[in-house]
Amino acid sequence: MYTEDGLNEDLGSSVFYHYTDSAGLIGILASESIRMTHIRYLNDEKEFTYFMEIFNREFQKSYRQLDKERVDKCTEILDVLKNVKNSTQLYIASFCEDGDQLSQWRGYANGSGYSLGFAVKDLIELMGISYDEVMKAKASTDVVAPNDNGIMLRKVIYDPEVVKEKISKLVNLLMELVCNSESSQDEETNFIFEMLSASSICKHPSFKEEKEWRLIAIEDVHEPYRVKLRSGPRGVVPYIEVPLLSMRDQFLLNKIVIGPSQHQQEQKNGIELYMRTNRKQMVNIDVSASPFRG
């Protein structure tokens, strides 16, 4: 699991929220799992392009000092990255620090929006590592090795300067790789993995209001999960389901916020009826305070 600046002791008692529509709510409550969408089917198709545009600008500043052999080596590695990006099965579930955010509700203007709250500690321990272990590792490094199911929790970066700094480090890593005649295939593979994971959390600053965190799962290490399909605006959308159960098989859902609509009380009653008659663990159900009505 990877951590970014911001995952600290203060977040230990925090709740992250996953926004969804009525179909998503029904699916999550029934399966007690989170749906992680294939990265190529996310709403913002330009994320990877945005990241690579900045990377290429920074790379141009460095590659001029290389001879042709090393330039060719850089090109080879970046070509591999492009092919891997197109073929790797990277799945993402998005969370927000705010459970009643106006900009998020605007995406559910038909009155069928919900935010589902999960304790940060539960999301971390879901990945097979205790929150205390993460904090201990954080004291010495920003990286905690992924566990067996390969799921990472990452904070999305919106600050252009921070994105540029992260990319500069990756450019330097690439330079070291191609200038070191003894660099191994494993080191090249690690670079490609770092590029992929970084590109999945760097977004344009216009999205900063989202305050997004992401659960990320990668193909090679999530073999237990079967790919499923759901309906989306552009047709079918591939996703995987990751169980949201504690070590005692308790559903980790902490809270439900019902988005702005004319029928909030009816929706609350319906959810409570479902939870009670299906012997689901009861959770706090609130209604949005936002005046937005679509």
C-alpha positions, 0 to 999 in steps of 0.5 A: 500500500502506498501513502501520500502526504496527508495520511497522518494521525489526524486522519485516523479518526476520519471518514472518506466518502464514496459518491454513487447513484442509486444503482451503485448504492444497491450493488454495494449494499447487496454485495458488501463490496466496493466497485473499482472501475477500470482506469480507462473508463473513468470520467476524466479520460485526459488524466494520463495525457495531462501527466505525460505532457508534463513528464515530456516537458521535464524529460526534454530538459534532460535528454539533450545531454544523452548520447544516441544510445541512451536516448534510444534506451529512454525511448524503448522504456517509454514505449514499453510504458505506453504499451503497458498503460494500454494493456494493464488492468488498473482499477480505481475506486474514488473517495472524497474527504467531504461527504456533502459536497455540492460539486459532487451532488451536481453529478447526480442532478436527477436526485439519486445521489448518495455518499457512503462513508468508510473509516480511514482506519478500516480502509487501511486495515482492509489491505492487510496492514494496521493503521499503526504499522502505516504510521510507523513506516511513514516516519521513515518512508513514503512507501509501504509495500503493497500487500498480497491483494495489491491494493493501494490507497493514494491521495490525489495530487492537484498542486502543479508544483507538487506534480512537477516535483514528483515527475522531476524525480521520475525523470531523474530515475529514468536518467539513472536507469539509462546511464547505468550500464548495470541497471536490471530489468527489475529496475526498469519494471519498477520505474514503469510501475512508479510511472503508472501509479503516479499517473493515476493520482496526478490531476489538473488543479481545476479538480482540486475541490474534489479532495479525492483519495483513490483505492487502486488495484493492479492486474497482476496482483488481484487474481481473486477478483473477476471482472464484471460489467455495468452500464455507463454513459458510453456503454459497458464499463468493466469493474471488479468488486473488492469485499468491504469486510472486517476480519470478523466479516462485518461490513465496513460501511460507516455512514450513508448521506442521501443527496439533495432531492425532494424525497430524502425521507422516503429514501431514508425509510427505504434504505432502513427497511432494506437494512433491517429486513435483510439483517444488514448492519444498521448505519447512520443515515443522514440527509444532505444539507445542500440546497441544490435540487438539480 
